[in-house]
Amino acid sequence: MLAAPNGLDIPRLGMIVPKKVIRTAVGRNRVKRLLREWFRQDQGGNAGLDVIARLKARGNESVLKLDFLAGLGTCKTCVLSRTSTLT
């Protein structure tokens, strides 16, 4: 996961789900739908962030959700610490 401040009041999500990791289009679309939903549910604390999620390994949905939310939390704290030291 990568994150950066975007200067807007809304969070934005970018996703990279390679064909080498998930072969079928149906599977890739399902993962993207799940990522969008989890991002939307946790949207309150993400205001002003651009987040890019890249899937590197295959896993089941519960592991994917835990990894995504943990990465999102880590990115939020990292961006907040970087922006607070700049101002």
N, C-alpha and C positions, 0 to 999 in steps of 0.2 A: 504494500500500500504506500502511496505517496500522497501528500497533502500540502496545500499552500493556501495562504489567504487570497481571497478574490476581490475584496473591496466592495462586495455586494451584501445585501441583507439575506440572501438566500444561499443555501448550499447547493453545490453541483456535484454530480457523480459521473465518472467515466469508468468504463469497464473494458478489460481485455480478457477475453476467454478464447484462447487459441484452439485451433482445430487439432493440434497435436495432443492436447490434454483431453479434450472431450470431442470425440469423433463426429457425432451426429448433430445436425442443426437443432433437432428437438431438445437434445441434452444441453447444448449451449444456450438456447433460448430460455430453458427452465432455470438455469443457473443465473442468467441475467435478471429474470423476473424475481427470483429470490433475493438477489443482491439489492435490487431496487426497493423491494418491500422492506427489507431490514434497514436500509438507509432511510427510507421514509419514516419508519417507526422511531428511529433515533434522531430525527431531523432537528429537534429542538436545540440540542447542544452543538449542532454543526453549522450554525449561521455564519456566513462569511468564509466558508471553506470550499476549496476545490479538492475533491478526493478522486484518486485514480486507484482502482482495485484491479490487480492482475492475478489471474489464477495460474499457479505454477504446477500444482499437483492435483490429482483426482482424489476425491474423498466423499464421504456421505454428507448429507445435508446438515446434520447436527454438528459435525466437526467443522464444516465450512462456515456455519453460522458463528460458532465460537471464535474461530480464527478471524472472521471478518469483523466482528464486534470488538475483539481484543485489538486488532490492528487499527481500527477506527479510533478507539480510545487512546492508543499510543500516539497516533498521528495528531489528535487534538491537543494532547498535552505538549507534544514537541513543538507544534506551530504556536501555541500560546506562549511557551517559554521563549521561543525565538522572537516573537513580536513584542513581548513585554520588555526584552532587553534592548530592542531597537528604539523604543520610545521613552 
